[in-house]
Amino acid sequence: MACCKKELSAEEVIALDKKYVWHHLTQHKVFENSDPMIIDHGKGMHVYDIKGKEYLDAVSGGVWTVNVGYGREEIVDAVAEQMKKLCYFANSFGSTPTAIFAEKLISKMPGMSRVYISNSGSEANEKAFKIVRQISILKHGGKKNKIIYRDRDYHGTTITTLSACGQEERREQYGPFTPGFVSFPAANCYRNPYGLDPSDPKLGELFANELEKVILAEGPDTVGGVIVEPITAGGGVLVPPKDYLTKVSAICKKYDVLLIIDEVVCGLGRTGKWFGYQHFDVQPDIVTMAKGVASGYAAISCTVTTEKVFQDFIAEPSDRESYFRDISTFGGCTSGPAAAIANLEIIERENLLENTAKVGEYFMGKLNELKDKYSVIGDVRGKGLFCGMELVKDRTTKEPVDESVCGAIVANCMKQGVIIGKTSRSFKKFNNTLCFSPALIATTKDIDQIVAALDKAFAEVCK
Ligand code: PMP
């Protein structure tokens, strides 16, 4: 532990953790009879716990973040060099890495124009909501202030992003919420309510019509924005039909509603393109991103807008009233853009988009082979190195497996040295999807190891 000066034994670190640390998403009662797993270091696709056990990380740091893998000295060096030169200055001023990063990012996003930097996915989405609300004031007399979000989507952990959260179980016990947020139904092909086959070409339009119904019910003159994940991540890895986002976008245009695409998970190569929305024929007004922007080497998030959105803050109605009255203190940390530049360069130089598309297809093929073998696997879906597997008691009724089954599969894989994920542990209805998001450097050999672990886990857990 070179970074921590004091050399401590594994047992000492675990004791400190158990006494002082409050873990995310964790019921700490579990530590009455067990120890927290402390991850000590990582290299490439692998991480090592404090006792030295090696794991193949099939979830990029637990929550689809470390897109370029661990131990990238190039990013570390870029950050160190920048921090020696200038660690911080408020982003109401400029900095060299911010300017270089912004140009580089925009070059991957045709039609987009401006980059606003903050430091978490939640914050990036909060900025997007504030932009919608302020445009409502500047252009629509304050009336067009409602924001529509989609069932099963997640946009962050703050009270306002939870107000836009389609995962009911995450909102429980945190109300009251910010007013002006309204939901519309998920684009869940596997569990579509129309009784259609998940591949039915009519689904895209039917799902998009659900949005139009909500806009009309609320009153189009009161709706300012719609936010969606291009592929729903934590809500169950839901890939929408090919024409869905195009139709959603057309509905937004029809009613003069801004389309916000949350790329916090899908962005920066996860799906085999720079951004998830680029698989579809759609031009968003606002795009938010975080996790993969610097692959976890620094905390940076972005809210990216079109020139039209940006101009709304310059032109109307007077300079004093129209500027974006927002700041993020740590949006001025230069480590973020410095890490992000190096991260983007790695993705480009190592052709990681191509690798993700190719290895992702191989992965999907292998997961489908498992589906042929185990009837508990109801559905396999995904794009690039972003895959999900929904488990059911019965393929005809699609009744979800009991909550414990996914946990047992995850634990079994962990024992075998492979870390996989599952949808949030607080899920009541749908805690039945396993998630996979290995780093974009994954090889077919890594995939074979993940699939072999899964095979063994299914054989043991679902006998
Ligand atoms: N949007 C999506 C799609 C996410 O998955 C997450 C986090 N899992 C967020 C936003 C929030 O990001 P953060 O935790 O960095 O605030």
Residues whose N, C-alpha, C, O or C-beta is under 5 A from the ligand:
A	BS01	PMP	S120 G121 S122 E123 Y154 H155 G156 T157 E229 A233 D262 V264 V265 A290
